[in-house]
Amino acid sequence: MKKLFNKLQRPETEAILWIIGLVYLYFVNPYETQHYTFCAFKLVGIESCPGCGLGRSIAFIYHGDILTSIKTHPLGIFALLLISYRIIKLFSKSKLIQQLIRGVKNGRRFKTIT
């Protein structure tokens, strides 16, 4: 159990989870009126939540509809940039990525699947 917990605390694990979330938002259709929500406020019946619309706003950015993105949530572009920056920082902290970069710099060859 401790081994699993340690693996979940690796920086690349968080980065992969952020990437999965962004890929999901790429494939979701933001123009649908009815969609499933993960918002705890909406699930208990509270309609106004400061974070609601942030995911849709990012999805609109992916679909090239910047004006609707800003109307949906004005911080959507900022959130996408912040999440992207976080992913880059997490991968730069990753020991696995650092070993890979050192191997490439040292001219080490990697086995390829043929």
ZAMARRO-350866 format. One record per residue (C-alpha): residue number from 1; residue in one letter; x, y, z. Coordinates in steps of 0.02 Angstrom, whole numbers, plus 50000, padded with zeros to 5 digits. Each point is the difference from the previous one (the first is absolute). Layout:
NUM; a; X; Y; Z
...
//
This chain:
1; m; 50000; 50000; 50000
2; k; 50143; 50118; 50041
3; k; 50080; 49963; 49830
4; l; 49839; 50049; 49911
5; f; 49987; 50160; 50102
6; n; 50180; 50046; 49956
7; k; 49965; 49971; 49815
8; l; 49847; 50112; 50009
9; q; 50107; 50140; 50074
10; r; 50118; 50006; 49851
11; p; 49992; 50162; 49900
12; e; 49970; 49908; 49836
13; t; 49843; 49920; 50074
14; e; 49922; 50170; 50032
15; a; 50055; 50061; 49829
16; i; 49919; 49850; 49916
17; l; 49838; 50031; 50094
18; w; 49998; 50181; 49941
19; i; 50034; 49943; 49821
20; i; 49857; 49874; 50010
21; g; 49885; 50140; 50058
22; l; 50053; 50114; 49857
23; v; 49981; 49861; 49872
24; y; 49825; 49966; 50068
25; l; 49955; 50184; 49977
26; y; 50065; 49991; 49822
27; f; 49879; 49861; 49955
28; v; 49848; 50065; 50095
29; n; 49871; 50099; 49902
30; p; 49983; 50168; 50090
31; y; 49849; 50047; 49894
32; e; 49889; 49867; 50082
33; t; 49878; 50076; 50123
34; q; 49989; 49845; 50110
35; h; 50160; 49921; 50061
36; y; 50062; 49908; 50152
37; t; 50083; 50107; 50132
38; f; 50127; 49963; 50135
39; c; 49955; 50161; 50093
40; a; 49951; 49961; 50180
41; f; 49897; 50160; 50010
42; k; 49896; 49955; 49846
43; l; 49977; 49821; 50061
44; v; 49919; 50062; 50162
45; g; 49892; 50129; 49910
46; i; 50097; 50163; 50020
47; e; 50000; 50088; 49832
48; s; 50134; 50133; 50017
49; c; 50177; 49937; 50018
50; p; 50154; 50106; 49959
51; g; 50088; 49854; 49916
52; c; 49855; 49940; 49892
53; g; 50027; 50028; 49817
54; l; 50189; 49991; 50013
55; g; 50008; 49830; 49916
56; r; 49877; 50053; 49866
57; s; 50102; 50158; 49973
58; i; 50156; 49896; 49969
59; a; 49901; 49885; 49884
60; f; 49943; 50153; 49901
61; i; 50182; 50053; 49984
62; y; 50042; 49830; 49927
63; h; 49859; 50022; 49874
64; g; 50066; 50171; 49951
65; d; 49853; 50098; 50072
66; i; 50095; 50127; 50105
67; l; 49857; 50125; 50022
68; t; 49881; 49868; 50067
69; s; 50141; 49937; 50111
70; i; 50019; 50172; 50078
71; k; 49810; 50017; 50019
72; t; 49989; 49829; 50083
73; h; 50139; 50037; 50124
74; p; 50119; 50146; 49985
75; l; 50143; 49904; 50081
76; g; 49996; 49852; 49879
77; i; 50151; 50055; 49900
78; f; 50097; 50039; 50158
79; a; 49954; 49829; 50074
80; l; 50058; 49909; 49843
81; l; 50166; 50093; 50004
82; l; 50020; 49967; 50186
83; i; 49963; 49813; 49983
84; s; 50121; 49989; 49852
85; y; 50135; 50087; 50103
86; r; 49966; 49880; 50145
87; i; 50021; 49849; 49885
88; i; 50166; 50067; 49935
89; k; 50063; 50034; 50178
90; l; 49948; 49826; 50059
91; f; 50090; 49916; 49856
92; s; 50155; 50105; 50032
93; k; 50001; 49936; 50180
94; s; 49977; 49820; 49945
95; k; 50151; 49889; 50032
96; l; 49945; 49886; 49859
97; i; 50002; 50143; 49873
98; q; 50167; 50064; 50067
99; q; 50077; 49827; 49977
100; l; 49932; 49992; 49823
101; i; 50073; 50172; 49959
102; r; 50170; 49952; 50074
103; g; 49999; 49841; 49897
104; v; 49965; 50096; 49841
105; k; 50134; 50129; 50039
106; n; 50128; 49862; 50032
107; g; 49959; 49921; 49834
108; r; 49929; 49844; 50078
109; r; 49899; 49896; 49880
110; f; 49831; 49933; 50045
111; k; 49931; 49834; 49945
112; t; 49869; 50016; 49866
113; i; 49858; 49881; 49970
114; t; 50012; 49922; 49827
//
